[in-house]
């Protein structure tokens, strides 16, 4: 027995290209999320999730997400996190040009929102190892650089933590013009919130 189904890809807001799958057929409608991150009100603006003026009748939702766990009861919004990081980076980098920040990003993708906003707000490009990984995301290219002489780094090394402990960045930088760098590390990670009770 055959049945035609319609499959719609909806933006998941997780990392570039991430999607949720909406399956619609004679036997009902199913939403499979995968990892997703949607702010309040974003689903209401997804036209393909609606039929006329109301949300489609979805019989089953399959939540396949790392954070579907009670210990992640409170995760701050993306805006709250960005504002906290902006405040910290601004106060540190304004001390001297030798005060630099290392964004300890464990994944290759998914931090574009952070890089773009830091660069726009502070006027400082973010150092990355390579630009070719962003070739299909032209909106970020003016916010990242391979020039190590910047105050915000998201460069990576196989042993990042060892490098940081030695007061050097993963790209090997320890000083500029003979002046030692003062480095702080920021680890933008949602996992952190599941390790705390409050």
N, C-alpha and C positions, 0 to 999 in steps of 0.2 A: 504494500500500500504506500502510495506516494503522497506527500503533502508539500505544497509550496510554502516557504517561510521567507519573511523579509528580515534582513539583518541590517541594523543601523549602528554605525560607530559614533559614539558620543565622546566629547573630550573629557578625559579623566582628571586633568589638572595636576597630574603627578610629575611626570617629566616630559620633555618634548616628544610628541607623537603618541603619548599614552592614551588609550581609549577604554571605554566601557562598551559592552555589546548589548544591544537591545534586540531580542529575537521575538518576532511576531508571526503567529500562524493561527490556523483554525482552532487549535487546542489551547490557545492563550498566549500571553506575553510574559517573557522572562528577561530580567536585567541581570547581567553578569558584570560585576564591577572591576575585578582585578584591583590593584592598588589605585586609590584615587584620593584627591584632595579638592574638595569643593567648599567654598565659603558660603555662608548663609545667603540664600537668595539666588545663587548661581543656577541651581537646577530649575528654578522658576523661569529663568531666561532661556532655557534650552528648548527651542521651538519643536525639535524632533521628538521630544519627550511628551509633547502635548497633542491632544486631538481637539481642535477647536479651542475652547476657552478652559478646558480642564486637562489635568494630567491623565495620560493613558492608564487604563486599568491593567496594572501589572500583577499577575498572579504570584510570581516568585521572584525574589531578589537573592542572588548569590553574592554574598559579601566575601571577597577573597582579599583580605587586607591584613597587613602586619599588625595594625593597631586596633583590631576588633577584639579588645581584651580590656577587662575592667581596670587594670592598672594604668591604662591610658585614658582614664575618665576625663581628665582635663588636659587638652593640648591647646596652647595659645594660638590665636589666629596668625596667619602669615604676616599680617600688618603689624601685630604686636611684636612678633619676633624681629621683623625688619627694623622697627623703630628702636628696639633695644640694642640691636647690633649697630645701627647707625650712630646712636648716641655714644656707644663705647668706642667705635672706630674713629669718630670725629674727635672725641676728647683725646685719644691716644696720638693720632697722627698730627694733631695741631701742636703738640709739645715741641717737636723739632722734626726736621726732614729725615732724621735717623731713627725715628720711632715708626716701626713698621708692624703690620698685622699679617699673620698667616691664617688663612681660612682653611682649616683642616677638613677638607671635603673628601670623604671616603669613596664616593662614587664619581664616575666621570661626568655624568649628566645630572640635571635636576636642580642645579644651583643658579641657573641663568637669571632668574628673577632677582636673586640677591646681588649678583655681579652687576646687572644693569642698574639697579636702584642705588647701590653704593657709588658706582661711577657717576651717575647723573647727579646725585645729591652732593657728593664731595669733590667732583671734578678730578678723580683719581682713577686711572685705568687699573684693571686687575691683571696681575701677571699669571699667565698659564703656560704650560709646557709647549703646547702646539695650538695653532689656530685652525688647522685643517678639520679638526673635529667639529667646529662650528660653521663649516662652509655652507650647510643647509639652513643655518639660522642667521641670516645676514643682519638682523636687528641687533645682535649682540656684538658684532665685530668691532664696532667703534668703542666698545666698553672694555675690551680685553686686549692684552698686549703680550708679546714675547720679550719685551724689554724688561730686564730684571731690576732696573733702577726706578722702581715705583714703590709706593708705600703699602700697597695691598697685594698680597700674594695668595694665589690658590694653586701654586705649582705643587707637583707631587713627586715623590721618590719612593721606591719600594720599602725603604725603612724610614718613613717620614718622622716617626716619633723619636728615633735615635738622633736624627739630624736636629730636631728642635731642641732636644735636651742639650745638645752641644752649642746652643745659642746661635744656630745657623739655620737658614731657610732650606727647604728641600732642594732648591736650585743651587745650593752651595754658597749663597751670599752670606757673609758675616760682617762686612763693613762697606762703607762708601767713602771714597776720597780719604781713606785712612781712618775714618771715624767708625767705631764699632756700632752695630745696629742694636737697637733695643726692641726686642720682638715679643709680642703677645700672640697667643694662639686662641682662635675661636673655632669651636667645633659645632657647626650648624647641624644638629642632629635631633630628631624627634625622639629617638630611643632614650635620650637623657631623661625625659619626663616620666617614663615608666620605671625608672630606677629610684625615684623619690616618692616618699609617702604623701607629701603635701604638694 
